[in-house]
Amino acid sequence: MNRAAADPEAIRAWQRIDARLTTSGSLTEADIAALAGIGVTRIVNLAMSDHPDILPGEGGVCAERGIDYLAIPVPFDKPEDAHYRRFEAALSGDAPVHVHCVLNWRVSAFVYRHNRDAGMAADAALALLHRQWDPRRSDHPDAATWAAFIGL
């Protein structure tokens, strides 16, 4: 990523995971331009396309900026291992990747599982997750599903 450009921290629920992976909640056209400005070459959207906070035509906006776009719609009430495997595949390679959903809850859970599977220390992986969400302490009706899905 272009480290000379400042991280676009005004993006909803922004989080930098490492030098090539960033995450957030839903994006606007201006957010996509800012991500292009820091060198993001792939955007992965884990939200459902019909959610009112998701930018209509997001894939086209990304294409206009030369950014590869992949939608992996994960129903909030039913995350599956197949979704996670597609997420893992989208992270492969050296390309700077930005992954988002609506509130960065789906993404933070997937990133937690990814980090844990990659051998990151549990406390470090949890700290990254908890910057966005803690499904064990959430009153959301699907929180227990997510906690079980990511092995908490």
Secondary structure, DSSP 8 states (H G I E B T S, - for coil): --TTS---TTSTT-EE-SSSEEEES---HHHHHHHHHTT--EEEE-S-TT-TTS-TTHHHHHHHTT-EEEE----TT---HHHHHHHHHHH-SSS-EEEE-SSSHHHHHHHHHHHHHTT--HHHHHHHHHTT--TTT---TTHHHHHHHTT-
